[in-house]
């Protein structure tokens, strides 16, 4: 989770709030009373093996082995009643899974409010994160746009052609100029949020969608560089382009 938002989440929680972390295995949110994940409790904190924090959300684990629910989140309903959870966290999970729409519907069903975080579509379009030949991370299935103002999450299949043609992606140099903030997208929501999948038919239309996004970023990045102020302007640029493409 983007570090400033960890504190924002913690500050929003009451001492009696029931908190659920969906897919938190690699870096569980310690304030969560429950965790749902496909991997076992005993192997939690995987990120420490790659030099990242093993957990977030405080020093004390509120969840236990008994409240660590092991299941395929895309196959079965979450083990909670309607609006039984006060706050649900789903951070860097939706881009990985085969059915994020189902998981979104379950979050809305079981929780009163929550927080979603995913890699920004800008970062996922950049080469150089995992490899100079691959856009984003190879195991990610979705390009995700979040419109905070509208409370909406839109999923676009991460078509394989995004890797094969540089008209559809951005160079590693672009990724390296992005701030930590612009590498992620998030949504704080209450009661419900909207979610959908973009259906694009025909190879020429898929290519046009991918090229449009990359071209706008290339063009606007050139304007930012010409102004000689990079830093925060890249964050604003990334958000502006995402709004234009999804609007």
ChimeraX commands (.cxc) that place a marker at each C-alpha (Angstrom):
marker #1 position 0.00,0.00,0.00 radius 0.5
marker #1 position 1.17,3.51,-0.80 radius 0.5
marker #1 position 2.75,4.59,2.52 radius 0.5
marker #1 position 0.83,7.86,3.11 radius 0.5
marker #1 position -2.44,5.97,2.67 radius 0.5
marker #1 position -1.50,3.46,5.37 radius 0.5
marker #1 position -1.73,6.24,7.94 radius 0.5
marker #1 position -4.91,7.55,6.36 radius 0.5
marker #1 position -6.56,4.14,6.64 radius 0.5
marker #1 position -5.44,3.67,10.24 radius 0.5
marker #1 position -6.71,7.13,11.20 radius 0.5
marker #1 position -10.14,6.30,9.78 radius 0.5
marker #1 position -10.60,3.16,11.89 radius 0.5
marker #1 position -12.28,2.92,15.27 radius 0.5
marker #1 position -11.04,0.53,17.93 radius 0.5
marker #1 position -14.07,-1.73,17.49 radius 0.5
marker #1 position -14.10,-1.73,13.68 radius 0.5
marker #1 position -13.92,-5.13,12.02 radius 0.5
marker #1 position -11.29,-4.92,9.28 radius 0.5
marker #1 position -10.76,-7.40,6.44 radius 0.5
marker #1 position -7.65,-7.63,4.26 radius 0.5
marker #1 position -8.30,-9.42,0.95 radius 0.5
marker #1 position -5.23,-10.99,-0.64 radius 0.5
marker #1 position -2.87,-9.70,2.03 radius 0.5
marker #1 position -0.53,-12.69,2.15 radius 0.5
marker #1 position 2.63,-11.04,0.77 radius 0.5
marker #1 position 2.31,-7.98,3.03 radius 0.5
marker #1 position -0.66,-8.28,5.41 radius 0.5
marker #1 position -2.25,-5.21,6.95 radius 0.5
marker #1 position -1.70,-5.88,10.64 radius 0.5
marker #1 position -4.74,-3.92,11.83 radius 0.5
marker #1 position -6.98,-6.36,9.91 radius 0.5
marker #1 position -9.00,-8.69,12.12 radius 0.5
marker #1 position -9.43,-11.10,9.20 radius 0.5
marker #1 position -7.34,-11.96,6.14 radius 0.5
marker #1 position -8.61,-13.90,3.12 radius 0.5
marker #1 position -5.96,-15.37,0.86 radius 0.5
marker #1 position -5.15,-18.50,-1.13 radius 0.5
marker #1 position -1.82,-18.92,0.68 radius 0.5
marker #1 position -1.39,-20.24,4.24 radius 0.5
marker #1 position -1.01,-18.12,7.36 radius 0.5
marker #1 position 2.38,-19.65,8.19 radius 0.5
marker #1 position 3.94,-18.26,4.98 radius 0.5
marker #1 position 2.67,-14.67,5.30 radius 0.5
marker #1 position 5.02,-11.74,4.74 radius 0.5
marker #1 position 6.54,-12.96,1.48 radius 0.5
marker #1 position 7.67,-9.46,0.51 radius 0.5
marker #1 position 10.45,-9.59,3.09 radius 0.5
marker #1 position 12.21,-12.11,0.84 radius 0.5
marker #1 position 12.57,-9.44,-1.85 radius 0.5
marker #1 position 13.63,-6.63,0.49 radius 0.5
marker #1 position 10.19,-5.08,1.02 radius 0.5
marker #1 position 8.19,-4.70,4.25 radius 0.5
marker #1 position 6.72,-7.95,5.56 radius 0.5
marker #1 position 3.61,-6.12,6.79 radius 0.5
marker #1 position 1.97,-2.72,7.12 radius 0.5
marker #1 position -0.68,-1.17,9.30 radius 0.5
marker #1 position 1.01,-1.18,12.71 radius 0.5
marker #1 position 3.31,-3.47,14.64 radius 0.5
marker #1 position 0.67,-5.74,16.19 radius 0.5
marker #1 position -1.19,-8.40,14.22 radius 0.5
marker #1 position -4.90,-8.24,14.98 radius 0.5
marker #1 position -5.60,-11.34,12.87 radius 0.5
marker #1 position -4.67,-14.83,14.02 radius 0.5
marker #1 position -4.28,-18.25,12.44 radius 0.5
marker #1 position -7.98,-18.81,13.17 radius 0.5
marker #1 position -9.06,-15.61,11.40 radius 0.5
marker #1 position -6.83,-16.23,8.39 radius 0.5
marker #1 position -9.32,-17.62,5.85 radius 0.5
marker #1 position -7.68,-19.64,3.12 radius 0.5
marker #1 position -9.74,-19.73,-0.06 radius 0.5
marker #1 position -9.84,-18.92,-3.77 radius 0.5
marker #1 position -11.37,-15.44,-3.68 radius 0.5
marker #1 position -12.57,-15.77,-7.30 radius 0.5
marker #1 position -14.42,-19.04,-6.72 radius 0.5
marker #1 position -16.38,-18.70,-3.49 radius 0.5
marker #1 position -18.22,-15.96,-1.61 radius 0.5
marker #1 position -16.27,-14.25,1.14 radius 0.5
marker #1 position -17.06,-15.84,4.53 radius 0.5
marker #1 position -19.00,-12.85,5.87 radius 0.5
marker #1 position -22.59,-11.68,5.92 radius 0.5
marker #1 position -23.90,-8.59,4.17 radius 0.5
marker #1 position -22.20,-5.44,5.53 radius 0.5
marker #1 position -20.68,-7.45,8.37 radius 0.5
marker #1 position -17.24,-5.88,7.80 radius 0.5
marker #1 position -16.64,-2.26,8.76 radius 0.5
marker #1 position -13.65,-1.73,6.47 radius 0.5
marker #1 position -12.14,-3.87,3.71 radius 0.5
marker #1 position -8.68,-3.47,2.18 radius 0.5
marker #1 position -7.78,-4.87,-1.24 radius 0.5
marker #1 position -4.31,-3.64,-2.18 radius 0.5
marker #1 position -2.40,-4.86,-5.23 radius 0.5
marker #1 position -4.64,-7.86,-5.76 radius 0.5
marker #1 position -7.23,-7.02,-8.42 radius 0.5
marker #1 position -4.65,-6.73,-11.21 radius 0.5
marker #1 position -3.51,-10.32,-10.52 radius 0.5
marker #1 position -6.72,-12.30,-10.40 radius 0.5
marker #1 position -8.91,-13.90,-13.04 radius 0.5
marker #1 position -12.22,-12.40,-11.91 radius 0.5
marker #1 position -11.82,-8.99,-10.29 radius 0.5
marker #1 position -15.44,-8.08,-10.98 radius 0.5
marker #1 position -16.61,-10.90,-8.71 radius 0.5
marker #1 position -14.24,-9.79,-5.96 radius 0.5
marker #1 position -15.45,-6.19,-6.29 radius 0.5
marker #1 position -19.05,-7.34,-5.96 radius 0.5
marker #1 position -18.16,-9.31,-2.84 radius 0.5
marker #1 position -16.39,-6.33,-1.29 radius 0.5
marker #1 position -19.48,-4.20,-1.81 radius 0.5
marker #1 position -21.66,-6.96,-0.35 radius 0.5
marker #1 position -19.73,-7.62,2.86 radius 0.5
marker #1 position -18.24,-4.22,3.71 radius 0.5
marker #1 position -19.55,-0.81,4.70 radius 0.5
marker #1 position -16.52,0.98,3.29 radius 0.5
marker #1 position -13.03,0.25,2.10 radius 0.5
marker #1 position -9.83,0.96,0.23 radius 0.5
marker #1 position -8.66,-0.35,-3.14 radius 0.5
marker #1 position -5.15,0.13,-4.55 radius 0.5
marker #1 position -3.70,-1.10,-7.86 radius 0.5
marker #1 position -0.73,-0.27,-10.08 radius 0.5
marker #1 position -1.62,2.80,-12.11 radius 0.5
marker #1 position -2.32,2.22,-15.76 radius 0.5
marker #1 position 0.59,4.55,-16.47 radius 0.5
marker #1 position 3.07,2.32,-14.61 radius 0.5
marker #1 position 1.55,-0.83,-16.11 radius 0.5
marker #1 position 2.14,0.60,-19.59 radius 0.5
marker #1 position 5.85,1.22,-18.94 radius 0.5
marker #1 position 8.66,-1.15,-19.83 radius 0.5
marker #1 position 11.51,-1.53,-17.35 radius 0.5
marker #1 position 9.59,-2.52,-14.23 radius 0.5
marker #1 position 10.37,-6.20,-14.63 radius 0.5
marker #1 position 12.12,-6.21,-17.99 radius 0.5
marker #1 position 12.94,-3.77,-20.77 radius 0.5
marker #1 position 10.86,-5.99,-23.07 radius 0.5
marker #1 position 7.73,-6.23,-20.89 radius 0.5
marker #1 position 5.17,-3.57,-20.05 radius 0.5
marker #1 position 4.42,-3.59,-16.32 radius 0.5
marker #1 position 4.67,-6.96,-14.58 radius 0.5
marker #1 position 4.29,-10.17,-16.54 radius 0.5
marker #1 position 1.81,-11.78,-14.11 radius 0.5
marker #1 position -0.65,-8.89,-14.16 radius 0.5
marker #1 position -3.83,-9.62,-16.09 radius 0.5
marker #1 position -5.50,-6.19,-16.16 radius 0.5
marker #1 position -4.98,-2.54,-16.99 radius 0.5
marker #1 position -7.00,-0.67,-14.37 radius 0.5
marker #1 position -8.35,2.87,-14.46 radius 0.5
marker #1 position -9.77,4.41,-11.28 radius 0.5
marker #1 position -11.92,7.53,-11.36 radius 0.5
marker #1 position -11.88,8.75,-7.76 radius 0.5
marker #1 position -14.46,11.47,-8.33 radius 0.5
marker #1 position -16.97,9.04,-9.85 radius 0.5
marker #1 position -16.12,6.20,-7.47 radius 0.5
marker #1 position -15.52,3.88,-10.39 radius 0.5
marker #1 position -13.01,1.14,-11.24 radius 0.5
marker #1 position -12.68,0.01,-14.86 radius 0.5
marker #1 position -10.81,-3.10,-15.97 radius 0.5
marker #1 position -9.30,-3.56,-19.43 radius 0.5
marker #1 position -7.71,-6.85,-20.34 radius 0.5
marker #1 position -3.93,-6.51,-20.57 radius 0.5
marker #1 position -3.70,-7.63,-24.18 radius 0.5
marker #1 position -0.42,-9.31,-25.11 radius 0.5
marker #1 position 0.21,-6.87,-27.94 radius 0.5
marker #1 position 1.06,-4.19,-25.37 radius 0.5
marker #1 position 4.48,-5.85,-25.02 radius 0.5
marker #1 position 5.23,-6.44,-28.69 radius 0.5
marker #1 position 4.98,-2.98,-30.23 radius 0.5
marker #1 position 6.47,0.19,-28.78 radius 0.5
marker #1 position 3.54,2.20,-30.07 radius 0.5
marker #1 position 1.56,0.61,-27.24 radius 0.5
marker #1 position 3.97,1.04,-24.33 radius 0.5
marker #1 position 6.34,3.53,-22.73 radius 0.5
marker #1 position 10.14,3.30,-22.30 radius 0.5
marker #1 position 11.90,2.52,-19.01 radius 0.5
marker #1 position 13.04,6.14,-18.84 radius 0.5
marker #1 position 9.41,7.19,-18.43 radius 0.5
marker #1 position 8.89,4.76,-15.55 radius 0.5
marker #1 position 12.01,6.02,-13.79 radius 0.5
marker #1 position 10.68,9.58,-13.82 radius 0.5
marker #1 position 7.37,8.65,-12.22 radius 0.5
marker #1 position 6.84,9.50,-8.57 radius 0.5
marker #1 position 5.76,6.80,-6.14 radius 0.5
marker #1 position 2.32,8.41,-6.06 radius 0.5
marker #1 position 1.82,8.21,-9.82 radius 0.5
marker #1 position 2.82,4.53,-9.93 radius 0.5
marker #1 position -0.37,3.57,-8.08 radius 0.5
marker #1 position -4.08,4.35,-8.24 radius 0.5
marker #1 position -6.47,4.07,-5.31 radius 0.5
marker #1 position -10.03,4.51,-4.21 radius 0.5
marker #1 position -11.51,5.14,-0.77 radius 0.5
marker #1 position -15.15,4.18,-0.97 radius 0.5
marker #1 position -18.19,4.12,1.29 radius 0.5
marker #1 position -21.28,1.90,0.99 radius 0.5
marker #1 position -20.52,1.00,-2.65 radius 0.5
marker #1 position -18.46,1.76,-5.73 radius 0.5
marker #1 position -18.97,1.15,-9.44 radius 0.5
marker #1 position -16.94,-1.38,-11.41 radius 0.5
marker #1 position -16.95,-2.62,-15.00 radius 0.5
marker #1 position -14.92,-4.31,-17.70 radius 0.5
marker #1 position -14.13,-2.57,-20.97 radius 0.5
marker #1 position -15.09,-4.81,-23.90 radius 0.5
marker #1 position -13.07,-4.02,-27.02 radius 0.5
marker #1 position -13.83,-6.01,-30.16 radius 0.5
marker #1 position -11.40,-6.38,-33.04 radius 0.5
marker #1 position -7.61,-6.24,-33.13 radius 0.5
marker #1 position -7.62,-2.80,-34.76 radius 0.5
marker #1 position -9.75,-1.37,-31.93 radius 0.5
marker #1 position -7.58,-2.97,-29.26 radius 0.5
marker #1 position -4.48,-1.53,-30.92 radius 0.5
marker #1 position -6.12,1.90,-31.15 radius 0.5
marker #1 position -6.99,1.91,-27.43 radius 0.5
marker #1 position -3.47,0.97,-26.36 radius 0.5
marker #1 position -1.80,3.37,-28.79 radius 0.5
marker #1 position -4.04,6.29,-27.78 radius 0.5
marker #1 position -3.09,5.94,-24.13 radius 0.5
marker #1 position 0.66,5.68,-24.83 radius 0.5
marker #1 position 0.64,8.49,-27.40 radius 0.5
marker #1 position -1.04,10.93,-25.05 radius 0.5
marker #1 position 1.48,10.18,-22.34 radius 0.5
marker #1 position 4.40,10.58,-24.76 radius 0.5
marker #1 position 3.04,13.92,-25.97 radius 0.5
marker #1 position 2.26,15.36,-22.57 radius 0.5
marker #1 position 5.57,14.13,-21.12 radius 0.5
marker #1 position 7.38,16.08,-23.84 radius 0.5
marker #1 position 5.50,19.20,-22.76 radius 0.5
marker #1 position 6.45,18.61,-19.13 radius 0.5
marker #1 position 10.13,18.19,-20.04 radius 0.5
marker #1 position 10.03,21.33,-22.16 radius 0.5
marker #1 position 8.82,23.22,-19.10 radius 0.5
marker #1 position 11.85,21.93,-17.14 radius 0.5
marker #1 position 9.76,20.89,-14.12 radius 0.5
marker #1 position 9.34,17.13,-13.86 radius 0.5
marker #1 position 8.58,15.69,-10.37 radius 0.5
marker #1 position 5.01,16.47,-9.37 radius 0.5
marker #1 position 4.03,17.41,-12.92 radius 0.5
marker #1 position 4.43,13.79,-13.95 radius 0.5
marker #1 position 1.95,12.80,-11.24 radius 0.5
marker #1 position -0.57,15.33,-12.50 radius 0.5
marker #1 position 0.10,14.31,-16.09 radius 0.5
marker #1 position -0.51,10.63,-15.35 radius 0.5
marker #1 position -3.81,11.34,-13.64 radius 0.5
marker #1 position -4.92,13.74,-16.38 radius 0.5
marker #1 position -4.26,11.28,-19.18 radius 0.5
marker #1 position -6.07,8.50,-17.35 radius 0.5
marker #1 position -9.13,10.70,-16.86 radius 0.5
marker #1 position -9.18,11.66,-20.54 radius 0.5
marker #1 position -8.87,8.09,-21.80 radius 0.5
marker #1 position -11.56,6.73,-19.49 radius 0.5
marker #1 position -13.92,9.68,-19.64 radius 0.5
marker link #1:1,2 radius 0.2
marker link #1:2,3 radius 0.2
marker link #1:3,4 radius 0.2
marker link #1:4,5 radius 0.2
marker link #1:5,6 radius 0.2
marker link #1:6,7 radius 0.2
marker link #1:7,8 radius 0.2
marker link #1:8,9 radius 0.2
marker link #1:9,10 radius 0.2
marker link #1:10,11 radius 0.2
marker link #1:11,12 radius 0.2
marker link #1:12,13 radius 0.2
marker link #1:13,14 radius 0.2
marker link #1:14,15 radius 0.2
marker link #1:15,16 radius 0.2
marker link #1:16,17 radius 0.2
marker link #1:17,18 radius 0.2
marker link #1:18,19 radius 0.2
marker link #1:19,20 radius 0.2
marker link #1:20,21 radius 0.2
marker link #1:21,22 radius 0.2
marker link #1:22,23 radius 0.2
marker link #1:23,24 radius 0.2
marker link #1:24,25 radius 0.2
marker link #1:25,26 radius 0.2
marker link #1:26,27 radius 0.2
marker link #1:27,28 radius 0.2
marker link #1:28,29 radius 0.2
marker link #1:29,30 radius 0.2
marker link #1:30,31 radius 0.2
marker link #1:31,32 radius 0.2
marker link #1:32,33 radius 0.2
marker link #1:33,34 radius 0.2
marker link #1:34,35 radius 0.2
marker link #1:35,36 radius 0.2
marker link #1:36,37 radius 0.2
marker link #1:37,38 radius 0.2
marker link #1:38,39 radius 0.2
marker link #1:39,40 radius 0.2
marker link #1:40,41 radius 0.2
marker link #1:41,42 radius 0.2
marker link #1:42,43 radius 0.2
marker link #1:43,44 radius 0.2
marker link #1:44,45 radius 0.2
marker link #1:45,46 radius 0.2
marker link #1:46,47 radius 0.2
marker link #1:47,48 radius 0.2
marker link #1:48,49 radius 0.2
marker link #1:49,50 radius 0.2
marker link #1:50,51 radius 0.2
marker link #1:51,52 radius 0.2
marker link #1:52,53 radius 0.2
marker link #1:53,54 radius 0.2
marker link #1:54,55 radius 0.2
marker link #1:55,56 radius 0.2
marker link #1:56,57 radius 0.2
marker link #1:57,58 radius 0.2
marker link #1:58,59 radius 0.2
marker link #1:59,60 radius 0.2
marker link #1:60,61 radius 0.2
marker link #1:61,62 radius 0.2
marker link #1:62,63 radius 0.2
marker link #1:63,64 radius 0.2
marker link #1:64,65 radius 0.2
marker link #1:65,66 radius 0.2
marker link #1:66,67 radius 0.2
marker link #1:67,68 radius 0.2
marker link #1:68,69 radius 0.2
marker link #1:69,70 radius 0.2
marker link #1:70,71 radius 0.2
marker link #1:71,72 radius 0.2
marker link #1:72,73 radius 0.2
marker link #1:73,74 radius 0.2
marker link #1:74,75 radius 0.2
marker link #1:75,76 radius 0.2
marker link #1:76,77 radius 0.2
marker link #1:77,78 radius 0.2
marker link #1:78,79 radius 0.2
marker link #1:79,80 radius 0.2
marker link #1:80,81 radius 0.2
marker link #1:81,82 radius 0.2
marker link #1:82,83 radius 0.2
marker link #1:83,84 radius 0.2
marker link #1:84,85 radius 0.2
marker link #1:85,86 radius 0.2
marker link #1:86,87 radius 0.2
marker link #1:87,88 radius 0.2
marker link #1:88,89 radius 0.2
marker link #1:89,90 radius 0.2
marker link #1:90,91 radius 0.2
marker link #1:91,92 radius 0.2
marker link #1:92,93 radius 0.2
marker link #1:93,94 radius 0.2
marker link #1:94,95 radius 0.2
marker link #1:95,96 radius 0.2
marker link #1:96,97 radius 0.2
marker link #1:97,98 radius 0.2
marker link #1:98,99 radius 0.2
marker link #1:99,100 radius 0.2
marker link #1:100,101 radius 0.2
marker link #1:101,102 radius 0.2
marker link #1:102,103 radius 0.2
marker link #1:103,104 radius 0.2
marker link #1:104,105 radius 0.2
marker link #1:105,106 radius 0.2
marker link #1:106,107 radius 0.2
marker link #1:107,108 radius 0.2
marker link #1:108,109 radius 0.2
marker link #1:109,110 radius 0.2
marker link #1:110,111 radius 0.2
marker link #1:111,112 radius 0.2
marker link #1:112,113 radius 0.2
marker link #1:113,114 radius 0.2
marker link #1:114,115 radius 0.2
marker link #1:115,116 radius 0.2
marker link #1:116,117 radius 0.2
marker link #1:117,118 radius 0.2
marker link #1:118,119 radius 0.2
marker link #1:119,120 radius 0.2
marker link #1:120,121 radius 0.2
marker link #1:121,122 radius 0.2
marker link #1:122,123 radius 0.2
marker link #1:123,124 radius 0.2
marker link #1:124,125 radius 0.2
marker link #1:125,126 radius 0.2
marker link #1:126,127 radius 0.2
marker link #1:127,128 radius 0.2
marker link #1:128,129 radius 0.2
marker link #1:129,130 radius 0.2
marker link #1:130,131 radius 0.2
marker link #1:131,132 radius 0.2
marker link #1:132,133 radius 0.2
marker link #1:133,134 radius 0.2
marker link #1:134,135 radius 0.2
marker link #1:135,136 radius 0.2
marker link #1:136,137 radius 0.2
marker link #1:137,138 radius 0.2
marker link #1:138,139 radius 0.2
marker link #1:139,140 radius 0.2
marker link #1:140,141 radius 0.2
marker link #1:141,142 radius 0.2
marker link #1:142,143 radius 0.2
marker link #1:143,144 radius 0.2
marker link #1:144,145 radius 0.2
marker link #1:145,146 radius 0.2
marker link #1:146,147 radius 0.2
marker link #1:147,148 radius 0.2
marker link #1:148,149 radius 0.2
marker link #1:149,150 radius 0.2
marker link #1:150,151 radius 0.2
marker link #1:151,152 radius 0.2
marker link #1:152,153 radius 0.2
marker link #1:153,154 radius 0.2
marker link #1:154,155 radius 0.2
marker link #1:155,156 radius 0.2
marker link #1:156,157 radius 0.2
marker link #1:157,158 radius 0.2
marker link #1:158,159 radius 0.2
marker link #1:159,160 radius 0.2
marker link #1:160,161 radius 0.2
marker link #1:161,162 radius 0.2
marker link #1:162,163 radius 0.2
marker link #1:163,164 radius 0.2
marker link #1:164,165 radius 0.2
marker link #1:165,166 radius 0.2
marker link #1:166,167 radius 0.2
marker link #1:167,168 radius 0.2
marker link #1:168,169 radius 0.2
marker link #1:169,170 radius 0.2
marker link #1:170,171 radius 0.2
marker link #1:171,172 radius 0.2
marker link #1:172,173 radius 0.2
marker link #1:173,174 radius 0.2
marker link #1:174,175 radius 0.2
marker link #1:175,176 radius 0.2
marker link #1:176,177 radius 0.2
marker link #1:177,178 radius 0.2
marker link #1:178,179 radius 0.2
marker link #1:179,180 radius 0.2
marker link #1:180,181 radius 0.2
marker link #1:181,182 radius 0.2
marker link #1:182,183 radius 0.2
marker link #1:183,184 radius 0.2
marker link #1:184,185 radius 0.2
marker link #1:185,186 radius 0.2
marker link #1:186,187 radius 0.2
marker link #1:187,188 radius 0.2
marker link #1:188,189 radius 0.2
marker link #1:189,190 radius 0.2
marker link #1:190,191 radius 0.2
marker link #1:191,192 radius 0.2
marker link #1:192,193 radius 0.2
marker link #1:193,194 radius 0.2
marker link #1:194,195 radius 0.2
marker link #1:195,196 radius 0.2
marker link #1:196,197 radius 0.2
marker link #1:197,198 radius 0.2
marker link #1:198,199 radius 0.2
marker link #1:199,200 radius 0.2
marker link #1:200,201 radius 0.2
marker link #1:201,202 radius 0.2
marker link #1:202,203 radius 0.2
marker link #1:203,204 radius 0.2
marker link #1:204,205 radius 0.2
marker link #1:205,206 radius 0.2
marker link #1:206,207 radius 0.2
marker link #1:207,208 radius 0.2
marker link #1:208,209 radius 0.2
marker link #1:209,210 radius 0.2
marker link #1:210,211 radius 0.2
marker link #1:211,212 radius 0.2
marker link #1:212,213 radius 0.2
marker link #1:213,214 radius 0.2
marker link #1:214,215 radius 0.2
marker link #1:215,216 radius 0.2
marker link #1:216,217 radius 0.2
marker link #1:217,218 radius 0.2
marker link #1:218,219 radius 0.2
marker link #1:219,220 radius 0.2
marker link #1:220,221 radius 0.2
marker link #1:221,222 radius 0.2
marker link #1:222,223 radius 0.2
marker link #1:223,224 radius 0.2
marker link #1:224,225 radius 0.2
marker link #1:225,226 radius 0.2
marker link #1:226,227 radius 0.2
marker link #1:227,228 radius 0.2
marker link #1:228,229 radius 0.2
marker link #1:229,230 radius 0.2
marker link #1:230,231 radius 0.2
marker link #1:231,232 radius 0.2
marker link #1:232,233 radius 0.2
marker link #1:233,234 radius 0.2
marker link #1:234,235 radius 0.2
marker link #1:235,236 radius 0.2
marker link #1:236,237 radius 0.2
marker link #1:237,238 radius 0.2
marker link #1:238,239 radius 0.2
marker link #1:239,240 radius 0.2
marker link #1:240,241 radius 0.2
marker link #1:241,242 radius 0.2
marker link #1:242,243 radius 0.2
marker link #1:243,244 radius 0.2
marker link #1:244,245 radius 0.2
marker link #1:245,246 radius 0.2
marker link #1:246,247 radius 0.2
view
